[in-house]
Amino acid sequence: MTYNKQGQCKERWIPVVSSTGKALMPCHPSRARKLVAKGKAVKKWLKGFFYIQLLDREDGDTQEICVGVDPGSKREGFTVLSGTRTFLNINAHARDGKAVKKAIEKRANARKTRRSRNTPYRSPRFNNRSREDWIPPSTKARWQLKLNIVKHLMRLYPITRVAVEDVAAVSMKGGYRWNNSFSPIQTGKNYFYKELEGLGLTLTQFKGTETASLRAALGLRKTSSKLAEVFSAHCVDSWVLANQVLGQRITVDLTELVTLIPLVYARRQLHVFNWAKGGVRKRWGSTLSLGLQKGTLCYHPKWGKCYLGGSDGDKRVSLHAYSNTKRLARNVKLEDTQVVAHSPWRLLDTPAMTTHHEKRIRRLNTLCIRLATLGTSDSRVFRALKSGTPTHQRAA
């Protein structure tokens, strides 16, 4: 993403898809506008991401593109780059495993109460956790979000490789059963790796110490604030991993982020547990609202960009703010809104926020290039190099 002087966000690289749905190499926004103006391409949205689809091409030459993944408990980093440039940085909010666990407990308690009443119920299951491929629901929800993001990016970019920071889990010597099932991290990452290989991607794993050494060799620092919406929080690691696999460049060419926040639905529960007045239970849950999926990106003449919420069951829906999920209105006619695209998450553009260290590195790069070009001595360069700079900058 790039920003003009007014702070308005502009797409830096636009994903391109052929007429048959094959992902091609991204293009610059100016080229995308020309293709659309000439009638050679059409604008489209895919789960919140904008792209263009060519009308007269079924195939094209592509380069190797790698996705770097930095898993985390609260935030996660994803970077899409090729050997020459960076296309996208995503700072994703991780799934809340505790919330999933509570939802499973509520569902189990509701089934238990049905077994004590004169009503149809499902017989209890006792052997559904003895399967080798069984994963706890909370763990599967967390790692399935990572997998869904990679699958979605594969529909927009010709991705061939994936670089992941391997999260280490404590193991016991000789404890085969313990090592394979005791840790949610272990079971989750095994499921994630198996699914990635099933997609035909080349998987490369890095240890945490290797990521730190690669980051230090490039002169990049990682902030201690894990919840900060900045490049140096998580995307710096995902960029370093993908860069090591393909590019091996010495400078970061894109620090702007796209913040991805997954939407949370009340699934399966169609009504509240407690009875209301008159012996009728109020409707609750479901992922549909008057035939449309909740979370659908809409545009309203009064409220602007928003997304679809619940409905009253008749002809009116609620609209929520796209930036902070605050409910804007609850009695809006569906025909008054313009449906743009469905998305299971919210995408927020985050401007690049450079730290003091990153600004200093950029100044040193400029001074080193000046010294190498002019062949003259510059006291500021040597004072900066003396204070401590990355290895590649010392060589320059």
C-alpha positions in Angstrom: 0.0 0.0 0.0 1.1 3.6 -0.7 -0.3 6.8 0.7 -0.5 10.2 -0.8 -0.1 13.6 1.0 -3.7 13.6 2.2 -3.2 10.2 3.9 -5.4 8.3 1.5 -4.5 4.7 0.9 -3.7 3.6 -2.7 -3.1 0.0 -3.7 0.6 -0.5 -4.6 0.3 -3.9 -6.5 -2.9 -5.2 -7.9 -3.4 -9.0 -8.1 -4.2 -10.2 -11.6 -6.2 -13.4 -12.5 -6.6 -14.8 -16.0 -10.0 -15.5 -17.7 -9.8 -19.1 -16.4 -9.1 -18.1 -12.8 -5.4 -18.7 -12.8 -3.3 -16.4 -10.7 -0.8 -14.3 -12.6 1.8 -11.8 -11.6 0.5 -8.6 -10.0 0.7 -5.3 -11.8 1.0 -1.6 -11.0 -2.3 0.3 -10.3 -1.7 2.5 -13.4 -1.5 -0.5 -15.6 -4.6 -2.0 -14.0 -6.6 1.2 -14.7 -5.5 1.1 -18.4 -6.5 -2.5 -18.8 -9.9 -1.8 -17.3 -10.4 1.4 -19.4 -9.6 -0.5 -22.6 -12.1 -3.3 -21.7 -9.4 -6.0 -21.3 -10.0 -6.6 -17.7 -12.8 -6.2 -15.1 -12.7 -5.2 -11.4 -13.5 -7.9 -8.9 -13.4 -8.5 -5.1 -12.5 -11.7 -3.4 -13.2 -11.8 0.4 -12.3 -8.2 0.8 -9.3 -8.1 -1.5 -9.5 -6.2 -4.8 -8.1 -7.7 -8.0 -8.6 -7.6 -11.7 -9.5 -10.4 -14.1 -8.3 -10.4 -17.6 -10.8 -11.2 -20.4 -8.5 -12.1 -23.3 -5.8 -14.1 -21.6 -6.0 -17.7 -20.2 -2.4 -18.1 -19.2 0.8 -16.1 -18.7 4.4 -16.3 -17.5 4.8 -16.3 -13.7 7.7 -16.1 -11.2 8.3 -17.9 -8.0 6.4 -16.3 -5.1 6.8 -17.2 -1.5 4.6 -16.6 1.5 6.3 -16.1 4.9 4.3 -17.0 8.0 5.1 -16.0 11.5 2.7 -17.8 13.9 1.7 -16.1 17.1 -0.7 -16.4 20.0 -2.3 -12.9 19.6 -1.0 -11.6 16.2 0.5 -13.3 13.2 2.5 -12.1 10.2 2.1 -13.0 6.5 4.3 -11.6 3.7 3.9 -12.3 0.0 7.0 -11.5 -2.1 9.0 -12.5 -5.2 12.7 -12.4 -5.9 12.5 -8.7 -6.7 9.7 -7.0 -4.7 7.3 -7.3 -1.9 3.6 -7.4 -2.8 1.7 -7.6 0.5 2.2 -7.6 4.3 -0.7 -8.9 6.5 -0.9 -8.5 10.3 -3.6 -10.9 11.2 -5.4 -11.3 14.5 -5.2 -14.9 15.8 -8.3 -16.8 16.7 -9.2 -16.8 20.4 -8.9 -20.5 21.4 -10.5 -19.9 24.8 -13.7 -18.5 23.2 -13.9 -21.6 21.0 -13.5 -23.8 24.0 -16.3 -22.0 25.8 -18.6 -22.4 22.8 -17.9 -26.1 22.7 -18.8 -26.4 26.4 -22.1 -24.5 25.9 -23.0 -26.9 23.1 -22.2 -29.9 25.2 -24.3 -28.6 28.1 -27.2 -28.0 25.8 -27.1 -31.6 24.5 -26.9 -32.9 28.0 -30.1 -31.1 29.0 -31.9 -32.6 26.0 -31.1 -36.1 27.1 -33.0 -35.5 30.4 -36.1 -34.3 28.6 -38.8 -36.0 26.6 -37.4 -34.8 23.2 -35.2 -36.2 20.5 -31.5 -36.1 21.3 -28.2 -37.3 19.9 -26.7 -40.3 21.7 -23.5 -39.5 23.6 -20.1 -40.3 22.0 -17.2 -41.6 24.0 -14.7 -42.8 21.4 -14.4 -39.7 19.2 -11.1 -38.6 20.7 -9.1 -41.8 20.1 -8.5 -41.1 16.4 -4.9 -40.3 15.4 -5.8 -37.3 13.3 -8.1 -35.8 16.0 -7.4 -32.2 16.9 -9.0 -30.2 19.7 -11.5 -27.7 18.2 -9.8 -24.7 19.7 -6.4 -25.7 18.3 -7.9 -26.5 14.9 -9.7 -23.1 14.7 -6.4 -21.3 15.4 -4.4 -23.1 12.7 -7.2 -23.4 10.3 -7.3 -19.6 10.1 -3.6 -19.6 9.0 -4.4 -22.2 6.4 -7.4 -20.3 5.0 -5.3 -17.2 4.6 -2.7 -19.1 2.6 -5.4 -20.7 0.5 -7.0 -17.4 -0.2 -3.6 -15.8 -1.2 -3.0 -18.7 -3.6 -6.1 -17.6 -5.5 -4.7 -14.2 -6.0 -0.9 -14.8 -6.4 1.0 -17.7 -8.1 2.4 -18.9 -4.8 4.8 -21.9 -5.0 6.7 -21.8 -1.7 5.9 -21.2 2.0 8.4 -20.3 4.7 7.2 -20.9 8.3 8.9 -20.2 11.6 8.6 -23.6 13.3 7.3 -23.2 16.8 9.2 -25.4 19.2 7.4 -27.5 21.9 9.0 -29.3 24.8 9.4 -33.0 24.2 10.2 -36.1 26.3 12.8 -38.6 25.4 11.1 -41.9 24.5 7.6 -40.4 25.0 6.1 -40.9 21.5 2.5 -40.6 22.6 3.3 -37.6 24.8 5.3 -35.8 22.2 2.5 -36.1 19.6 -0.5 -35.2 21.6 0.4 -33.3 24.7 0.9 -29.9 23.2 -1.7 -28.0 21.2 1.2 -26.3 19.4 2.6 -29.6 18.3 -0.7 -31.0 17.0 -1.7 -27.8 15.4 1.5 -27.2 13.5 1.6 -30.9 12.3 -1.9 -30.4 10.9 -0.9 -27.1 9.3 2.3 -28.6 7.7 0.4 -31.6 6.4 -2.3 -29.4 4.7 0.3 -27.1 3.1 2.1 -30.1 1.6 -1.2 -31.4 0.3 -1.7 -28.1 -1.6 1.5 -28.8 -3.6 3.6 -26.1 -1.9 7.2 -26.4 -1.1 7.5 -26.0 2.7 10.6 -24.5 4.4 10.9 -24.4 8.2 13.1 -22.1 10.2 13.8 -22.2 13.9 13.3 -19.2 16.1 17.0 -18.7 16.6 17.6 -18.8 12.8 14.9 -16.1 12.3 16.6 -13.9 14.9 20.0 -14.3 13.2 18.6 -13.5 9.8 16.9 -10.5 11.2 20.1 -9.3 12.9 22.1 -9.8 9.7 19.8 -7.4 7.8 19.9 -4.8 10.6 16.2 -5.2 11.4 14.8 -5.0 14.9 11.6 -6.6 16.4 9.6 -4.5 18.7 8.7 -5.8 22.2 5.1 -4.7 21.8 3.5 -7.8 20.2 0.1 -6.1 19.8 1.4 -3.1 17.9 0.1 -2.6 14.4 3.5 -2.0 12.9 5.8 -3.8 10.5 8.4 -4.5 13.2 5.9 -6.5 15.3 5.4 -9.7 13.3 5.7 -9.0 9.6 9.4 -8.3 10.0 9.9 -12.0 10.7 7.6 -13.2 7.9 9.4 -10.9 5.5 12.8 -12.2 6.6 11.8 -15.8 6.2 10.3 -15.3 2.7 13.3 -13.2 1.7 15.7 -15.9 2.7 13.9 -18.4 0.5 13.7 -16.3 -2.6 15.0 -12.7 -2.7 17.9 -12.4 -0.2 17.7 -8.6 -0.5 19.3 -6.3 2.0 16.6 -3.7 2.4 12.9 -3.8 3.0 10.9 -2.3 0.1 7.4 -2.4 1.7 6.5 -1.7 5.3 2.8 -0.9 4.9 0.4 -3.4 6.5 -3.1 -4.8 6.0 -4.6 -5.7 9.3 -6.8 -8.8 9.1 -9.4 -9.3 11.8 -11.6 -12.4 11.5 -15.3 -12.0 12.2 -16.9 -14.1 15.0 -20.3 -15.6 14.4 -22.7 -17.4 16.7 -22.9 -20.7 14.9 -25.3 -23.6 15.3 -27.2 -21.9 18.1 -30.5 -20.8 16.5 -32.1 -19.4 19.6 -31.3 -18.3 23.1 -31.2 -21.0 25.9 -33.7 -19.3 28.2 -37.4 -19.0 27.5 -38.8 -15.6 26.8 -42.2 -14.2 27.7 -45.0 -16.3 26.2 -42.9 -19.5 26.1 -41.1 -18.5 22.9 -37.3 -18.5 22.5 -35.8 -15.5 20.6 -33.8 -16.2 17.5 -30.1 -16.1 18.0 -27.1 -17.1 15.9 -26.8 -18.4 12.3 -24.5 -17.0 9.7 -27.2 -15.7 7.3 -29.1 -12.5 7.3 -32.1 -12.4 4.9 -30.3 -14.8 2.6 -26.9 -13.0 2.7 -23.9 -14.0 4.8 -23.1 -11.9 7.8 -20.0 -9.9 7.3 -20.8 -9.0 3.7 -19.2 -5.8 2.7 -21.8 -3.2 1.9 -22.1 0.5 1.0 -24.9 2.7 2.4 -25.7 6.2 1.2 -25.7 7.5 4.8 -23.3 5.2 6.7 -20.8 4.7 3.9 -18.6 1.6 4.0 -20.0 -1.0 6.5 -20.7 -4.7 6.8 -23.9 -6.7 7.2 -25.1 -7.8 10.7 -28.2 -9.6 11.9 -31.8 -9.1 10.8 -35.3 -9.0 12.3 -36.4 -11.9 10.3 -38.5 -9.8 7.9 -37.0 -7.1 5.6 -34.6 -5.1 7.8 -31.0 -5.7 8.7 -28.4 -4.1 11.0 -25.3 -2.4 9.7 -21.9 -2.3 11.6 -18.9 0.0 11.2 -16.1 -1.6 9.2 -13.4 0.0 11.3 -14.5 -0.9 14.9 -17.6 -3.2 14.5 -19.9 -0.6 16.2 -23.5 -1.0 15.3 -24.6 1.9 13.1 -28.3 1.1 12.5 -30.6 -1.8 13.2 -33.6 -1.1 11.0 -32.2 -0.6 7.5 -33.9 -1.9 4.4 -31.8 -4.3 2.5 -32.7 -2.7 -0.9 -31.2 0.6 0.3 -27.7 -1.0 0.7 -25.3 -1.8 -2.2 -23.7 -5.3 -1.7 -20.0 -5.2 -2.6 -18.5 -8.6 -1.6 -18.6 -11.2 1.2 -15.6 -11.4 3.5 -15.0 -13.6 6.6 -12.7 -11.0 8.0 -12.2 -7.2 8.1 -9.3 -5.7 6.3 -7.9 -2.4 7.6 -5.1 -0.5 5.9 -2.4 0.5 8.3 0.1 3.2 7.2 3.8 2.6 7.5 5.1 3.7 10.9 8.9 3.8 10.9 10.8 3.6 14.2 13.9 5.7 15.0 16.2 2.7 14.2 14.5 2.1 10.8 14.9 5.8 9.9 18.6 5.6 10.9 19.2 2.6 8.7 17.6 4.3 5.7 19.9 7.4 6.2 22.9 5.1 6.4 21.9 3.4 3.2 21.6 6.7 1.5 25.0 7.9 2.8 26.7 4.6 1.8 25.3 4.9 -1.7 26.6 8.5 -1.9 30.0 7.4 -0.7 30.2 4.6 -3.2 29.0 6.7 -6.1 31.0 9.9 -5.6 34.1 8.1 -4.2 34.6 10.8 -1.6 34.9 10.5 2.2 31.9 11.4 4.3 32.6 11.8 8.0 28.9 11.1 8.9 29.1 7.7 7.2 32.2 6.7 9.1 30.8 7.9 12.5 27.6 6.0 11.9 29.5 2.9 10.8 31.7 3.1 13.9 28.6 3.2 16.1 27.4 -0.1 14.8 25.6 -1.0 11.5 24.7 -4.3 9.8 27.4 -6.4 8.1 26.2 -5.7 4.5 26.3 -2.0 5.1 29.9 -2.2 6.5 30.9 -4.0 3.3 29.3 -1.2 1.3 
